[in-house]
Amino acid sequence: MEWSPALTQSQWDELEAILLDMDGTLLDLAFDNDFWLRQVPKLYADKLAVDLETAQKQLFDLYHDYKGTLEWYCTDFWSEQLGIDIIKHKYDLAHNVAIRPGTIEFLNKAKAHNKRLVLVTNAHPDTLAVKMDRVLIAKYFDDIYSSHQFSRPKESPDFWTRLQQEIKLPLDKCLFVDDSEDILTVAQQSGVKLVLSVSQPDLSLPIKDGLKFPSINQLNEIIG
């Protein structure tokens, strides 16, 4: 096996668990960006009978107010706030959910090397169900956790305390991959030994520059 700069062989050998984000890490973030930045504003404009620009301004102000909170990730919250059945529309558009290149290859390699795979997402359980129904990758994971189970987003240190209690492993024996550097910072401060950032979570957008953490674009770059 050839090893990329993402991890050394000794780092890989010492790992007991790999914690993986979903949107932007396992799956292309293009679906979520399109849904929240284009599809929901259109639905909201139709509901309010206003032009798209007015609906976008109202929505984006709301998004800003709740970003990084558990409500930000809660489909029930947004359905109630906007009067739109968010999950119904996610199901309607689920054919656009896409697995990122290199994801399946990496999951197979990790399982072949007896690494424990844990999906850790801020996505609401209903959103998680929509996406797992579409991409059929739940079978690879030993554990799947939504931050809603802990009543704290991944941006909160309390999330990581609860996660460590659940997985019954020290976080310094884990690798965590996510596309949010804010979340990676909290994870590292909470004791996760190895963290990697995803440099192009939305494959329709350019690669991000100036990242704080070591980065990969595809998961299969972790091990060659």
Summary of the structure (lengths in Angstrom):
residues: 224
radius of gyration: 17.8
end to end distance: 6.6
largest distance: 59.4
contacts: 695
relative contact order: 0.20
helix: 51%
strand: 13%
